[in-house]
């Protein structure tokens, strides 16, 4: 199991619910607004990929993924049209049918979408993680840039329509926080970390954002993962 010190400090103490809420409150508004938007809009996917394209075009700019690389220029115009959507259509054509299958499973499960990962049984969760990793690998040829890892774009694309399942992971997090190239391992780490934290604090992580924009487990966990990345970078700079 990956040791990440995301919801626990280096001494093994759980980050308090109050501290997590404060870090969410201080986190950049562009992420919170975009994430709140995709959580609402990705509840049900359509077969033509219109929801996918708009959700991806909404979240990618908040991660600064549209300034260069394969998603350069992707944005939602004032009239609601998506500019530069060709690359997103390529993504949808490669993985859309499987995303709809997962989305349908979530809708039909009867589980809380915000806590879906934890409400699944372990065998069901492992089956889901395997599907996510296979989808990720099929996205890599499209999301790989000259100076960017395809894993970064793939995780953010998947987060845009599966914000109840996938963690968006940037370069520094892959290298210094999770230290893996397997998105499945990242999801397993996140689940284990959240389970331990909730058991210790007797609180639910998805309830930490008082603004109610970040309501899914991965959306809240990502704020803490970003904080862990920044703390890691600060520590490395001291060496």
C-alpha positions in Angstrom: 0.0 0.0 0.0 1.3 3.5 -0.9 2.1 5.7 2.0 1.1 9.2 1.1 0.5 11.2 4.3 -2.5 12.9 2.8 -5.2 12.6 5.6 -2.6 11.8 8.3 0.5 13.6 9.3 4.0 12.1 9.4 3.4 10.9 12.9 0.2 9.1 12.0 -2.2 11.6 13.5 -5.4 12.2 11.5 -5.7 15.7 10.0 -8.7 17.2 12.0 -12.0 17.8 10.2 -11.7 21.5 11.0 -8.3 21.7 9.3 -9.6 19.9 6.2 -12.5 22.3 6.0 -10.2 25.2 6.4 -7.9 24.0 3.6 -10.9 23.5 1.3 -12.1 27.0 2.1 -8.7 28.4 1.2 -8.3 26.4 -1.9 -8.6 28.1 -5.3 -12.1 29.0 -6.4 -11.6 27.9 -10.0 -11.2 24.3 -8.9 -14.1 24.4 -6.5 -16.5 26.1 -9.0 -15.5 23.8 -11.9 -15.7 20.7 -9.7 -19.1 21.6 -8.3 -20.2 22.1 -11.9 -19.0 18.7 -13.2 -20.4 16.9 -10.1 -23.9 18.2 -11.0 -23.7 17.8 -14.7 -22.1 14.4 -15.0 -24.8 12.5 -13.1 -26.0 10.9 -16.3 -24.0 10.5 -19.5 -25.5 10.6 -23.0 -24.6 8.3 -25.9 -23.4 11.2 -28.1 -20.8 12.4 -25.5 -22.2 15.9 -25.2 -22.1 15.8 -21.4 -18.6 14.3 -21.5 -17.3 17.1 -23.8 -18.8 19.9 -21.7 -17.6 18.5 -18.4 -14.1 17.9 -19.7 -14.0 21.4 -21.2 -15.1 22.8 -17.8 -12.6 21.0 -15.6 -9.4 21.1 -17.8 -8.9 24.9 -17.7 -9.2 24.8 -13.9 -6.2 22.5 -13.9 -4.4 24.7 -16.4 -4.4 21.9 -18.9 -5.5 24.0 -21.9 -2.5 26.3 -22.2 -0.4 23.8 -24.1 -0.2 20.1 -25.0 -3.0 18.0 -26.4 -5.8 20.0 -24.8 -4.5 23.4 -25.9 -7.3 25.8 -26.6 -10.1 23.7 -25.2 -12.7 26.0 -23.6 -16.4 26.7 -23.3 -17.4 29.8 -25.2 -19.9 32.4 -24.0 -22.6 30.8 -26.2 -22.0 27.4 -24.6 -20.2 25.8 -27.5 -16.9 24.0 -26.8 -13.9 25.2 -28.8 -11.2 22.7 -29.6 -13.4 19.7 -28.9 -11.9 17.5 -31.5 -9.4 15.9 -29.0 -12.3 15.4 -26.6 -14.3 13.6 -29.3 -11.3 11.4 -29.9 -11.3 10.5 -26.2 -15.1 9.8 -26.2 -14.8 7.6 -29.3 -12.1 5.6 -27.5 -13.8 5.1 -24.1 -17.4 6.5 -24.3 -19.2 3.2 -24.3 -17.3 2.0 -21.2 -17.9 5.3 -19.4 -21.7 4.9 -20.0 -21.5 1.4 -18.6 -19.9 2.6 -15.4 -22.2 5.6 -15.1 -25.2 3.3 -15.5 -23.9 1.0 -12.8 -23.6 4.0 -10.4 -27.1 5.2 -11.2 -28.6 1.7 -10.7 -26.6 0.8 -7.6 -28.8 2.6 -5.2 -25.6 3.8 -3.4 -24.9 7.4 -2.5 -23.0 8.8 -5.4 -20.8 11.0 -3.2 -19.7 7.9 -1.2 -19.9 5.4 -4.0 -16.3 4.1 -3.7 -16.7 3.2 -0.1 -20.2 1.8 -0.4 -19.1 -0.8 -3.0 -18.0 -4.2 -1.7 -14.3 -4.9 -2.0 -14.7 -7.3 -5.0 -17.0 -4.8 -6.7 -14.5 -2.1 -6.1 -11.6 -4.1 -7.4 -13.6 -4.9 -10.6 -14.3 -1.2 -11.1 -10.7 -0.3 -10.5 -9.6 -2.8 -13.2 -12.0 -1.2 -15.6 -10.8 2.3 -14.8 -7.1 1.3 -15.4 -7.9 -0.3 -18.7 -9.8 2.8 -19.8 -6.9 4.9 -18.7 -4.4 3.0 -20.8 -6.6 3.5 -23.9 -6.6 7.2 -23.3 -2.8 7.5 -23.1 -2.1 7.8 -26.8 -4.6 10.7 -27.0 -3.6 12.5 -23.7 0.2 12.2 -24.1 1.9 15.5 -24.9 5.5 16.3 -25.8 6.2 17.6 -22.3 3.4 16.1 -20.3 2.5 12.6 -19.0 -0.5 11.1 -20.6 -1.5 9.9 -17.1 -2.1 13.5 -16.0 -4.6 14.3 -18.8 -6.2 10.9 -18.6 -6.9 11.1 -14.8 -8.4 14.6 -15.2 -10.5 13.6 -18.2 -11.9 10.7 -16.2 -12.5 12.8 -13.1 -14.6 15.2 -15.2 -17.3 12.6 -15.6 -16.5 10.1 -12.8 -15.9 12.5 -9.9 -17.3 9.9 -7.5 -14.5 7.5 -8.5 -11.4 9.0 -10.1 -8.7 11.2 -8.5 -7.2 13.8 -10.8 -3.4 13.5 -10.4 -0.8 15.9 -11.6 2.9 15.4 -12.5 4.2 16.1 -9.1 1.7 13.9 -7.3 2.5 11.0 -9.6 6.2 11.4 -8.9 6.4 12.6 -5.3 3.1 11.8 -3.5 1.8 8.5 -4.9 5.1 7.3 -6.5 3.3 5.0 -9.0 2.1 5.0 -12.6 -1.0 3.0 -11.9 -4.2 4.9 -11.4 -5.7 1.8 -9.9 -3.1 1.9 -7.1 -3.9 5.6 -6.5 -7.6 4.8 -6.1 -6.8 1.9 -3.7 -4.6 4.3 -1.7 -7.4 6.9 -1.6 -10.0 4.4 -0.4 -7.7 2.9 2.3 -6.7 6.4 3.5 -10.3 7.6 3.7 -11.5 4.5 5.4 -8.8 4.9 8.1 -9.5 8.6 8.5 -13.3 8.2 8.8 -12.8 5.3 11.3 -10.5 7.5 13.4 -12.4 10.8 13.3 -15.9 9.3 13.1 -16.7 11.9 10.4 -17.4 11.6 6.6 -14.8 13.1 4.3 -17.4 14.1 1.7 -19.1 16.5 4.2 -16.0 18.7 4.8 -16.8 21.4 2.3 -19.3 23.7 3.9 -20.0 25.4 0.6 -21.4 22.0 -0.7 -19.5 22.3 -4.0 -17.1 19.5 -3.3 -19.4 16.6 -2.3 -17.7 13.5 -3.6 -14.9 11.7 -1.9 -12.3 12.2 -4.6 -13.1 15.9 -5.0 -12.4 16.5 -1.3 -9.4 14.1 -1.2 -7.8 16.0 -4.1 -7.6 19.2 -2.1 -5.6 17.3 0.6 -3.5 15.5 -2.1 -2.6 18.9 -3.5 -1.7 20.1 -0.1 0.5 17.0 0.4 2.3 17.8 -2.9 3.0 21.3 -1.8 4.3 20.2 1.6 6.5 17.6 -0.1 7.9 20.2 -2.4 8.7 22.5 0.5 10.4 19.7 2.3 12.5 18.7 -0.7 13.6 22.3 -1.2 15.1 22.3 2.3 17.3 19.3 1.5 
